[in-house]
Amino acid sequence: MKKDFIVYIEDIIESIQKIEEYTGVLSKEEFEELVSIQDAVLMRLAVIGESANKIPVDVRKINKIILWRKIINLRNLIVHDYSSVNIERIWKIIQKELPVFKKQIADLLEKTSK
């Protein structure tokens, strides 16, 4: 039987894939110039954080390798303090942290779906 929170894991994966689509062929400079892409990425990062926050605490505790608090805090920053978002930092997250997170979430989905 499918567990309810799996839908949130799937939302996270979908948002990561969208961010990859939006930014996959862009250079850092192009990303910094394209406000519409920045907006789309930030929206998807907010969705990721919101979905992460809806995953039960006991599931998050078992999967401590995932930086849940950092992901949720990024969502809060985007939603509540948009003007302080550092686009250079967002680019680093996309390039360095998102691929690691994608693997961790895919592993969690596989483990949970069994």
N, CA, C and O atoms as CSV, one atom per row, in Angstrom:
chain,resi,resn,atom,element,x,y,z
A,1,MET,N,N,0.837,-1.186,0.000
A,1,MET,CA,C,0.000,0.000,0.000
A,1,MET,C,C,0.884,1.253,0.000
A,1,MET,O,O,1.882,1.317,0.718
A,2,LYS,N,N,0.516,2.220,-0.793
A,2,LYS,CA,C,1.283,3.449,-0.923
A,2,LYS,C,C,1.095,4.317,0.321
A,2,LYS,O,O,-0.032,4.578,0.743
A,3,LYS,N,N,2.204,4.758,0.900
A,3,LYS,CA,C,2.133,5.625,2.067
A,3,LYS,C,C,1.891,7.058,1.616
A,3,LYS,O,O,2.402,7.486,0.581
A,4,ASP,N,N,1.115,7.790,2.392
A,4,ASP,CA,C,0.722,9.149,2.018
A,4,ASP,C,C,1.899,10.082,1.730
A,4,ASP,O,O,1.844,10.876,0.791
A,5,PHE,N,N,2.960,9.991,2.530
A,5,PHE,CA,C,4.055,10.940,2.370
A,5,PHE,C,C,4.886,10.690,1.112
A,5,PHE,O,O,5.694,11.538,0.730
A,6,ILE,N,N,4.702,9.559,0.474
A,6,ILE,CA,C,5.434,9.295,-0.767
A,6,ILE,C,C,5.108,10.351,-1.815
A,6,ILE,O,O,5.960,10.692,-2.635
A,7,VAL,N,N,3.898,10.865,-1.798
A,7,VAL,CA,C,3.529,11.918,-2.748
A,7,VAL,C,C,4.437,13.136,-2.580
A,7,VAL,O,O,4.755,13.802,-3.565
A,8,TYR,N,N,4.856,13.437,-1.356
A,8,TYR,CA,C,5.755,14.574,-1.130
A,8,TYR,C,C,7.161,14.284,-1.654
A,8,TYR,O,O,7.828,15.167,-2.193
A,9,ILE,N,N,7.598,13.048,-1.492
A,9,ILE,CA,C,8.896,12.659,-2.052
A,9,ILE,C,C,8.856,12.784,-3.572
A,9,ILE,O,O,9.807,13.267,-4.187
A,10,GLU,N,N,7.762,12.349,-4.167
A,10,GLU,CA,C,7.612,12.465,-5.623
A,10,GLU,C,C,7.569,13.928,-6.068
A,10,GLU,O,O,8.112,14.271,-7.118
A,11,ASP,N,N,6.928,14.793,-5.275
A,11,ASP,CA,C,6.929,16.235,-5.578
A,11,ASP,C,C,8.341,16.805,-5.550
A,11,ASP,O,O,8.702,17.633,-6.386
A,12,ILE,N,N,9.131,16.361,-4.589
A,12,ILE,CA,C,10.516,16.819,-4.489
A,12,ILE,C,C,11.293,16.399,-5.726
A,12,ILE,O,O,12.006,17.209,-6.317
A,13,ILE,N,N,11.160,15.153,-6.116
A,13,ILE,CA,C,11.867,14.646,-7.293
A,13,ILE,C,C,11.442,15.406,-8.543
A,13,ILE,O,O,12.285,15.777,-9.360
A,14,GLU,N,N,10.149,15.640,-8.698
A,14,GLU,CA,C,9.654,16.389,-9.853
A,14,GLU,C,C,10.249,17.810,-9.876
A,14,GLU,O,O,10.653,18.296,-10.932
A,15,SER,N,N,10.298,18.453,-8.737
A,15,SER,CA,C,10.845,19.815,-8.686
A,15,SER,C,C,12.339,19.830,-8.999
A,15,SER,O,O,12.821,20.740,-9.674
A,16,ILE,N,N,13.063,18.845,-8.520
A,16,ILE,CA,C,14.488,18.756,-8.848
A,16,ILE,C,C,14.658,18.594,-10.359
A,16,ILE,O,O,15.501,19.251,-10.969
A,17,GLN,N,N,13.862,17.727,-10.948
A,17,GLN,CA,C,13.938,17.521,-12.396
A,17,GLN,C,C,13.630,18.803,-13.159
A,17,GLN,O,O,14.277,19.095,-14.164
A,18,LYS,N,N,12.655,19.563,-12.697
A,18,LYS,CA,C,12.314,20.838,-13.344
A,18,LYS,C,C,13.478,21.822,-13.232
A,18,LYS,O,O,13.811,22.502,-14.203
A,19,ILE,N,N,14.088,21.898,-12.070
A,19,ILE,CA,C,15.243,22.786,-11.900
A,19,ILE,C,C,16.357,22.379,-12.853
A,19,ILE,O,O,17.007,23.233,-13.456
A,20,GLU,N,N,16.579,21.081,-12.989
A,20,GLU,CA,C,17.593,20.600,-13.934
A,20,GLU,C,C,17.238,21.001,-15.360
A,20,GLU,O,O,18.115,21.398,-16.127
A,21,GLU,N,N,15.975,20.901,-15.719
A,21,GLU,CA,C,15.531,21.317,-17.060
A,21,GLU,C,C,15.763,22.808,-17.275
A,21,GLU,O,O,16.252,23.221,-18.327
A,22,TYR,N,N,15.415,23.601,-16.288
A,22,TYR,CA,C,15.533,25.058,-16.413
A,22,TYR,C,C,16.978,25.521,-16.521
A,22,TYR,O,O,17.269,26.497,-17.213
A,23,THR,N,N,17.885,24.826,-15.837
A,23,THR,CA,C,19.258,25.331,-15.700
A,23,THR,C,C,20.319,24.478,-16.384
A,23,THR,O,O,21.486,24.866,-16.429
A,24,GLY,N,N,19.936,23.334,-16.912
A,24,GLY,CA,C,20.896,22.362,-17.420
A,24,GLY,C,C,21.901,22.876,-18.430
A,24,GLY,O,O,23.057,22.454,-18.414
A,25,VAL,N,N,21.494,23.767,-19.300
A,25,VAL,CA,C,22.402,24.252,-20.350
A,25,VAL,C,C,22.921,25.668,-20.070
A,25,VAL,O,O,23.620,26.252,-20.898
A,26,LEU,N,N,22.581,26.206,-18.917
A,26,LEU,CA,C,22.957,27.585,-18.615
A,26,LEU,C,C,24.321,27.680,-17.936
A,26,LEU,O,O,24.712,26.798,-17.172
A,27,SER,N,N,25.019,28.739,-18.222
A,27,SER,CA,C,26.211,29.083,-17.453
A,27,SER,C,C,25.765,29.863,-16.223
A,27,SER,O,O,24.613,30.289,-16.133
A,28,LYS,N,N,26.658,30.044,-15.300
A,28,LYS,CA,C,26.357,30.838,-14.111
A,28,LYS,C,C,25.944,32.255,-14.516
A,28,LYS,O,O,24.999,32.813,-13.959
A,29,GLU,N,N,26.642,32.821,-15.467
A,29,GLU,CA,C,26.364,34.187,-15.917
A,29,GLU,C,C,24.970,34.289,-16.537
A,29,GLU,O,O,24.237,35.246,-16.289
A,30,GLU,N,N,24.618,33.296,-17.338
A,30,GLU,CA,C,23.280,33.288,-17.945
A,30,GLU,C,C,22.199,33.182,-16.873
A,30,GLU,O,O,21.179,33.869,-16.930
A,31,PHE,N,N,22.439,32.315,-15.902
A,31,PHE,CA,C,21.485,32.163,-14.811
A,31,PHE,C,C,21.309,33.485,-14.065
A,31,PHE,O,O,20.189,33.866,-13.727
A,32,GLU,N,N,22.397,34.170,-13.814
A,32,GLU,CA,C,22.341,35.440,-13.091
A,32,GLU,C,C,21.601,36.523,-13.875
A,32,GLU,O,O,21.071,37.461,-13.281
A,33,GLU,N,N,21.561,36.404,-15.189
A,33,GLU,CA,C,20.884,37.388,-16.034
A,33,GLU,C,C,19.404,37.073,-16.250
A,33,GLU,O,O,18.612,37.985,-16.487
A,34,LEU,N,N,19.025,35.817,-16.174
A,34,LEU,CA,C,17.669,35.389,-16.516
A,34,LEU,C,C,16.769,35.341,-15.275
A,34,LEU,O,O,16.655,34.311,-14.611
A,35,VAL,N,N,16.151,36.454,-14.990
A,35,VAL,CA,C,15.309,36.571,-13.796
A,35,VAL,C,C,14.132,35.596,-13.859
A,35,VAL,O,O,13.719,35.063,-12.829
A,36,SER,N,N,13.597,35.361,-15.033
A,36,SER,CA,C,12.471,34.424,-15.144
A,36,SER,C,C,12.893,33.006,-14.741
A,36,SER,O,O,12.117,32.289,-14.110
A,37,ILE,N,N,14.094,32.605,-15.095
A,37,ILE,CA,C,14.605,31.282,-14.694
A,37,ILE,C,C,14.863,31.270,-13.192
A,37,ILE,O,O,14.554,30.288,-12.517
A,38,GLN,N,N,15.419,32.337,-12.673
A,38,GLN,CA,C,15.639,32.434,-11.227
A,38,GLN,C,C,14.316,32.264,-10.481
A,38,GLN,O,O,14.229,31.521,-9.503
A,39,ASP,N,N,13.293,32.966,-10.962
A,39,ASP,CA,C,11.982,32.883,-10.320
A,39,ASP,C,C,11.439,31.450,-10.355
A,39,ASP,O,O,10.900,30.963,-9.362
A,40,ALA,N,N,11.581,30.792,-11.480
A,40,ALA,CA,C,11.096,29.410,-11.614
A,40,ALA,C,C,11.861,28.476,-10.671
A,40,ALA,O,O,11.267,27.617,-10.019
A,41,VAL,N,N,13.169,28.650,-10.607
A,41,VAL,CA,C,14.000,27.822,-9.731
A,41,VAL,C,C,13.633,28.064,-8.272
A,41,VAL,O,O,13.487,27.119,-7.497
A,42,LEU,N,N,13.484,29.322,-7.907
A,42,LEU,CA,C,13.140,29.635,-6.517
A,42,LEU,C,C,11.780,29.062,-6.139
A,42,LEU,O,O,11.589,28.591,-5.018
A,43,MET,N,N,10.849,29.102,-7.066
A,43,MET,CA,C,9.536,28.502,-6.800
A,43,MET,C,C,9.678,27.006,-6.553
A,43,MET,O,O,9.084,26.466,-5.619
A,44,ARG,N,N,10.454,26.347,-7.381
A,44,ARG,CA,C,10.655,24.903,-7.224
A,44,ARG,C,C,11.404,24.573,-5.934
A,44,ARG,O,O,11.114,23.562,-5.293
A,45,LEU,N,N,12.357,25.410,-5.549
A,45,LEU,CA,C,13.056,25.196,-4.280
A,45,LEU,C,C,12.092,25.377,-3.103
A,45,LEU,O,O,12.188,24.672,-2.098
A,46,ALA,N,N,11.176,26.315,-3.235
A,46,ALA,CA,C,10.158,26.505,-2.197
A,46,ALA,C,C,9.244,25.280,-2.108
A,46,ALA,O,O,8.886,24.850,-1.011
A,47,VAL,N,N,8.871,24.722,-3.254
A,47,VAL,CA,C,8.055,23.504,-3.273
A,47,VAL,C,C,8.809,22.358,-2.604
A,47,VAL,O,O,8.230,21.592,-1.834
A,48,ILE,N,N,10.092,22.246,-2.899
A,48,ILE,CA,C,10.913,21.197,-2.281
A,48,ILE,C,C,10.905,21.344,-0.764
A,48,ILE,O,O,10.703,20.368,-0.041
A,49,GLY,N,N,11.123,22.557,-0.288
A,49,GLY,CA,C,11.137,22.790,1.156
A,49,GLY,C,C,9.802,22.531,1.810
A,49,GLY,O,O,9.738,21.976,2.907
A,50,GLU,N,N,8.734,22.929,1.144
A,50,GLU,CA,C,7.383,22.691,1.676
A,50,GLU,C,C,7.088,21.196,1.727
A,50,GLU,O,O,6.545,20.703,2.715
A,51,SER,N,N,7.441,20.484,0.677
A,51,SER,CA,C,7.219,19.027,0.651
A,51,SER,C,C,8.072,18.332,1.699
A,51,SER,O,O,7.606,17.405,2.362
A,52,ALA,N,N,9.308,18.765,1.854
A,52,ALA,CA,C,10.198,18.182,2.871
A,52,ALA,C,C,9.612,18.370,4.266
A,52,ALA,O,O,9.703,17.480,5.113
A,53,ASN,N,N,9.019,19.515,4.494
A,53,ASN,CA,C,8.432,19.807,5.797
A,53,ASN,C,C,7.214,18.932,6.083
A,53,ASN,O,O,6.861,18.729,7.244
A,54,LYS,N,N,6.572,18.416,5.047
A,54,LYS,CA,C,5.383,17.581,5.217
A,54,LYS,C,C,5.716,16.097,5.375
A,54,LYS,O,O,4.841,15.287,5.682
A,55,ILE,N,N,6.964,15.754,5.167
A,55,ILE,CA,C,7.386,14.370,5.400
A,55,ILE,C,C,7.438,14.163,6.911
A,55,ILE,O,O,8.018,14.983,7.622
A,56,PRO,N,N,6.852,13.097,7.407
A,56,PRO,CA,C,6.778,12.892,8.854
A,56,PRO,C,C,8.147,12.967,9.537
A,56,PRO,O,O,9.163,12.537,8.992
A,57,VAL,N,N,8.134,13.525,10.737
A,57,VAL,CA,C,9.364,13.710,11.500
A,57,VAL,C,C,10.074,12.380,11.725
A,57,VAL,O,O,11.302,12.324,11.657
A,58,ASP,N,N,9.340,11.323,11.988
A,58,ASP,CA,C,9.987,10.032,12.219
A,58,ASP,C,C,10.726,9.544,10.971
A,58,ASP,O,O,11.781,8.922,11.087
A,59,VAL,N,N,10.193,9.814,9.797
A,59,VAL,CA,C,10.879,9.448,8.547
A,59,VAL,C,C,12.142,10.293,8.392
A,59,VAL,O,O,13.186,9.785,7.983
A,60,ARG,N,N,12.047,11.575,8.716
A,60,ARG,CA,C,13.213,12.459,8.624
A,60,ARG,C,C,14.301,12.038,9.611
A,60,ARG,O,O,15.488,12.076,9.289
A,61,LYS,N,N,13.891,11.639,10.808
A,61,LYS,CA,C,14.871,11.225,11.824
A,61,LYS,C,C,15.621,9.964,11.400
A,61,LYS,O,O,16.817,9.826,11.657
A,62,ILE,N,N,14.913,9.059,10.756
A,62,ILE,CA,C,15.544,7.816,10.288
A,62,ILE,C,C,16.529,8.110,9.149
A,62,ILE,O,O,17.508,7.387,8.970
A,63,ASN,N,N,16.271,9.151,8.398
A,63,ASN,CA,C,17.080,9.511,7.227
A,63,ASN,C,C,17.845,10.803,7.497
A,63,ASN,O,O,17.678,11.804,6.800
A,64,LYS,N,N,18.685,10.753,8.524
A,64,LYS,CA,C,19.415,11.940,8.984
A,64,LYS,C,C,20.472,12.428,7.993
A,64,LYS,O,O,20.931,13.566,8.090
A,65,ILE,N,N,20.854,11.594,7.062
A,65,ILE,CA,C,21.848,12.007,6.069
A,65,ILE,C,C,21.325,13.165,5.219
A,65,ILE,O,O,22.104,13.973,4.713
A,66,ILE,N,N,20.020,13.239,5.069
A,66,ILE,CA,C,19.397,14.326,4.311
A,66,ILE,C,C,19.311,15.552,5.214
A,66,ILE,O,O,18.868,15.463,6.360
A,67,LEU,N,N,19.734,16.680,4.693
A,67,LEU,CA,C,19.770,17.916,5.476
A,67,LEU,C,C,18.393,18.594,5.472
A,67,LEU,O,O,18.213,19.664,4.890
A,68,TRP,N,N,17.448,17.959,6.121
A,68,TRP,CA,C,16.059,18.395,6.123
A,68,TRP,C,C,15.907,19.842,6.578
A,68,TRP,O,O,15.236,20.634,5.917
A,69,ARG,N,N,16.531,20.191,7.708
A,69,ARG,CA,C,16.373,21.534,8.272
A,69,ARG,C,C,16.888,22.586,7.299
A,69,ARG,O,O,16.269,23.639,7.141
A,70,LYS,N,N,18.010,22.312,6.651
A,70,LYS,CA,C,18.582,23.256,5.684
A,70,LYS,C,C,17.617,23.470,4.503
A,70,LYS,O,O,17.436,24.596,4.039
A,71,ILE,N,N,17.019,22.405,4.037
A,71,ILE,CA,C,16.082,22.466,2.912
A,71,ILE,C,C,14.835,23.274,3.298
A,71,ILE,O,O,14.368,24.116,2.532
A,72,ILE,N,N,14.316,23.007,4.476
A,72,ILE,CA,C,13.123,23.711,4.950
A,72,ILE,C,C,13.453,25.184,5.214
A,72,ILE,O,O,12.646,26.063,4.914
A,73,ASN,N,N,14.622,25.450,5.768
A,73,ASN,CA,C,15.025,26.835,6.023
A,73,ASN,C,C,15.185,27.630,4.731
A,73,ASN,O,O,14.864,28.817,4.690
A,74,LEU,N,N,15.678,26.984,3.678
A,74,LEU,CA,C,15.798,27.663,2.388
A,74,LEU,C,C,14.413,28.046,1.877
A,74,LEU,O,O,14.222,29.151,1.369
A,75,ARG,N,N,13.467,27.156,2.007
A,75,ARG,CA,C,12.085,27.466,1.621
A,75,ARG,C,C,11.571,28.683,2.380
A,75,ARG,O,O,10.961,29.579,1.798
A,76,ASN,N,N,11.824,28.703,3.682
A,76,ASN,CA,C,11.360,29.820,4.506
A,76,ASN,C,C,12.008,31.130,4.081
A,76,ASN,O,O,11.349,32.169,4.053
A,77,LEU,N,N,13.274,31.087,3.754
A,77,LEU,CA,C,13.963,32.287,3.276
A,77,LEU,C,C,13.348,32.785,1.974
A,77,LEU,O,O,13.078,33.976,1.825
A,78,ILE,N,N,13.132,31.882,1.046
A,78,ILE,CA,C,12.558,32.252,-0.257
A,78,ILE,C,C,11.168,32.857,-0.082
A,78,ILE,O,O,10.849,33.874,-0.699
A,79,VAL,N,N,10.350,32.240,0.747
A,79,VAL,CA,C,8.961,32.665,0.889
A,79,VAL,C,C,8.820,33.916,1.752
A,79,VAL,O,O,8.009,34.791,1.447
A,80,HIS,N,N,9.597,34.007,2.816
A,80,HIS,CA,C,9.393,35.079,3.786
A,80,HIS,C,C,10.384,36.233,3.692
A,80,HIS,O,O,10.134,37.313,4.227
A,81,ASP,N,N,11.507,36.008,3.013
A,81,ASP,CA,C,12.518,37.075,2.928
A,81,ASP,C,C,13.166,37.060,1.549
A,81,ASP,O,O,14.389,37.041,1.414
A,82,TYR,N,N,12.315,37.067,0.536
A,82,TYR,CA,C,12.732,36.928,-0.864
A,82,TYR,C,C,13.859,37.883,-1.247
A,82,TYR,O,O,14.763,37.507,-1.993
A,83,SER,N,N,13.811,39.099,-0.747
A,83,SER,CA,C,14.797,40.107,-1.147
A,83,SER,C,C,16.210,39.786,-0.651
A,83,SER,O,O,17.183,40.351,-1.152
A,84,SER,N,N,16.328,38.900,0.313
A,84,SER,CA,C,17.664,38.562,0.809
A,84,SER,C,C,18.234,37.288,0.190
A,84,SER,O,O,19.297,36.818,0.597
A,85,VAL,N,N,17.535,36.736,-0.783
A,85,VAL,CA,C,18.027,35.534,-1.465
A,85,VAL,C,C,19.271,35.899,-2.277
A,85,VAL,O,O,19.267,36.854,-3.054
A,86,ASN,N,N,20.322,35.126,-2.083
A,86,ASN,CA,C,21.583,35.330,-2.784
A,86,ASN,C,C,21.612,34.404,-4.003
A,86,ASN,O,O,21.736,33.187,-3.861
A,87,ILE,N,N,21.500,34.979,-5.186
A,87,ILE,CA,C,21.419,34.180,-6.424
A,87,ILE,C,C,22.704,33.388,-6.664
A,87,ILE,O,O,22.651,32.278,-7.192
A,88,GLU,N,N,23.825,33.927,-6.295
A,88,GLU,CA,C,25.080,33.173,-6.431
A,88,GLU,C,C,25.042,31.922,-5.550
A,88,GLU,O,O,25.495,30.857,-5.969
A,89,ARG,N,N,24.513,32.044,-4.356
A,89,ARG,CA,C,24.375,30.897,-3.458
A,89,ARG,C,C,23.380,29.883,-4.031
A,89,ARG,O,O,23.586,28.674,-3.920
A,90,ILE,N,N,22.315,30.374,-4.636
A,90,ILE,CA,C,21.330,29.475,-5.259
A,90,ILE,C,C,21.997,28.684,-6.381
A,90,ILE,O,O,21.748,27.487,-6.519
A,91,TRP,N,N,22.835,29.330,-7.181
A,91,TRP,CA,C,23.548,28.636,-8.244
A,91,TRP,C,C,24.428,27.525,-7.674
A,91,TRP,O,O,24.479,26.424,-8.221
A,92,LYS,N,N,25.115,27.819,-6.578
A,92,LYS,CA,C,25.964,26.797,-5.937
A,92,LYS,C,C,25.127,25.629,-5.436
A,92,LYS,O,O,25.537,24.473,-5.542
A,93,ILE,N,N,23.967,25.929,-4.895
A,93,ILE,CA,C,23.067,24.863,-4.438
A,93,ILE,C,C,22.661,23.984,-5.618
A,93,ILE,O,O,22.680,22.757,-5.521
A,94,ILE,N,N,22.297,24.613,-6.726
A,94,ILE,CA,C,21.889,23.871,-7.924
A,94,ILE,C,C,23.025,22.969,-8.419
A,94,ILE,O,O,22.803,21.805,-8.751
A,95,GLN,N,N,24.213,23.507,-8.462
A,95,GLN,CA,C,25.350,22.791,-9.028
A,95,GLN,C,C,25.936,21.722,-8.103
A,95,GLN,O,O,26.320,20.646,-8.562
A,96,LYS,N,N,26.004,22.013,-6.819
A,96,LYS,CA,C,26.728,21.129,-5.892
A,96,LYS,C,C,25.814,20.298,-4.995
A,96,LYS,O,O,26.045,19.103,-4.808
A,97,GLU,N,N,24.792,20.921,-4.448
A,97,GLU,CA,C,23.989,20.248,-3.435
A,97,GLU,C,C,22.783,19.504,-3.994
A,97,GLU,O,O,22.412,18.448,-3.481
A,98,LEU,N,N,22.179,20.040,-5.027
A,98,LEU,CA,C,20.975,19.418,-5.581
A,98,LEU,C,C,21.230,18.004,-6.126
A,98,LEU,O,O,20.402,17.120,-5.906
A,99,PRO,N,N,22.345,17.762,-6.827
A,99,PRO,CA,C,22.586,16.383,-7.297
A,99,PRO,C,C,22.711,15.376,-6.149
A,99,PRO,O,O,22.231,14.248,-6.266
A,100,VAL,N,N,23.343,15.764,-5.059
A,100,VAL,CA,C,23.479,14.888,-3.888
A,100,VAL,C,C,22.115,14.639,-3.268
A,100,VAL,O,O,21.765,13.506,-2.940
A,101,PHE,N,N,21.352,15.709,-3.112
A,101,PHE,CA,C,20.010,15.610,-2.542
A,101,PHE,C,C,19.110,14.740,-3.416
A,101,PHE,O,O,18.319,13.949,-2.902
A,102,LYS,N,N,19.229,14.884,-4.735
A,102,LYS,CA,C,18.429,14.082,-5.656
A,102,LYS,C,C,18.678,12.594,-5.436
A,102,LYS,O,O,17.735,11.804,-5.411
A,103,LYS,N,N,19.915,12.216,-5.280
A,103,LYS,CA,C,20.270,10.807,-5.038
A,103,LYS,C,C,19.708,10.337,-3.699
A,103,LYS,O,O,19.164,9.237,-3.599
A,104,GLN,N,N,19.840,11.170,-2.679
A,104,GLN,CA,C,19.336,10.802,-1.355
A,104,GLN,C,C,17.822,10.610,-1.371
A,104,GLN,O,O,17.303,9.665,-0.777
A,105,ILE,N,N,17.128,11.499,-2.044
A,105,ILE,CA,C,15.662,11.413,-2.119
A,105,ILE,C,C,15.236,10.207,-2.958
A,105,ILE,O,O,14.273,9.522,-2.614
A,106,ALA,N,N,15.942,9.947,-4.048
A,106,ALA,CA,C,15.633,8.767,-4.864
A,106,ALA,C,C,15.827,7.492,-4.050
A,106,ALA,O,O,15.027,6.561,-4.140
A,107,ASP,N,N,16.897,7.456,-3.253
A,107,ASP,CA,C,17.138,6.300,-2.387
A,107,ASP,C,C,16.025,6.144,-1.357
A,107,ASP,O,O,15.577,5.031,-1.081
A,108,LEU,N,N,15.583,7.263,-0.794
A,108,LEU,CA,C,14.489,7.226,0.182
A,108,LEU,C,C,13.205,6.722,-0.468
A,108,LEU,O,O,12.486,5.913,0.119
A,109,LEU,N,N,12.920,7.191,-1.661
A,109,LEU,CA,C,11.722,6.728,-2.370
A,109,LEU,C,C,11.782,5.227,-2.620
A,109,LEU,O,O,10.803,4.512,-2.408
A,110,GLU,N,N,12.920,4.768,-3.066
A,110,GLU,CA,C,13.074,3.334,-3.340
A,110,GLU,C,C,12.889,2.517,-2.065
A,110,GLU,O,O,12.200,1.497,-2.061
A,111,LYS,N,N,13.501,2.971,-1.006
A,111,LYS,CA,C,13.417,2.259,0.284
A,111,LYS,C,C,11.987,2.287,0.830
A,111,LYS,O,O,11.524,1.299,1.399
A,112,THR,N,N,11.307,3.380,0.664
A,112,THR,CA,C,9.968,3.557,1.209
A,112,THR,C,C,8.911,2.854,0.373
A,112,THR,O,O,7.891,2.417,0.906
A,113,SER,N,N,9.136,2.743,-0.904
A,113,SER,CA,C,8.139,2.159,-1.818
A,113,SER,C,C,8.052,0.640,-1.709
A,113,SER,O,O,7.117,0.027,-2.223
A,114,LYS,N,N,9.001,0.055,-1.057
A,114,LYS,CA,C,9.021,-1.411,-0.956
A,114,LYS,C,C,7.948,-1.942,-0.037
A,114,LYS,O,O,7.839,-3.154,0.149
